[in-house]
């Protein structure tokens, strides 16, 4: 696989922030909402299922949305089909081409589909990578691609922060307090004249809601090792946190721009 540049997507249209979104499943429906919560620590899992059960997992948007990208994070599905609900509100319809992997060995999968208007998506799981295993899924993301960079900026100061604080107790030993954590990074474009990339950057700066940042772009093998923050399952809801300063390099108008984009993980 050729190395993939950074990808950016809109916030998932089934993000838990949207109160009208819901999820259900034919097995263990009580946990079906967990894959909408932006966390790989949570997830949906079946109980007592088998491959012959043809388990379904369904997301209802509660509104008409447009999607062209479906990302499944931390799943164990070998054979499955993804369909969308047609405008009649009744007919489950295949994408063209059909999204129906039959020998998948991936645990995180991006499915790029034609831009589709729908109110619901359904996955029918026909088999797991280990036969008759319980079906699992950490995140279900239905979104639209903002763009993929054509070059490789410097990914500077990536920080998986946990707001660590040291507290000295009576015994003079320490207690370390921490939270769940947030991700931040600075993207540095030293001399950039790639028009398509600058258009993406300008759209991120202008965004009024968070966007999804995928550092590996769908290919974790391009790095020397599979490390935290650069894995397939590492995708973050981010916003630009500093003012945009598109500097023309050393005043040479035709050379390109020097840009720094400081991103931070956000809640909305």
Helices and strands as residue ranges (DSSP letters): E 7-10, E 22-25, G 29-31, G 34-36, E 44-45, G 51-53, E 55-73, E 77-85, E 92-99, E 109-128, E 136-137, E 139-143, E 145-148, E 154-161, E 165-168, E 174-177, E 182-192, H 195-206, E 211-214, G 220-222, E 236-240, E 247-248, G 249-251, E 257-265
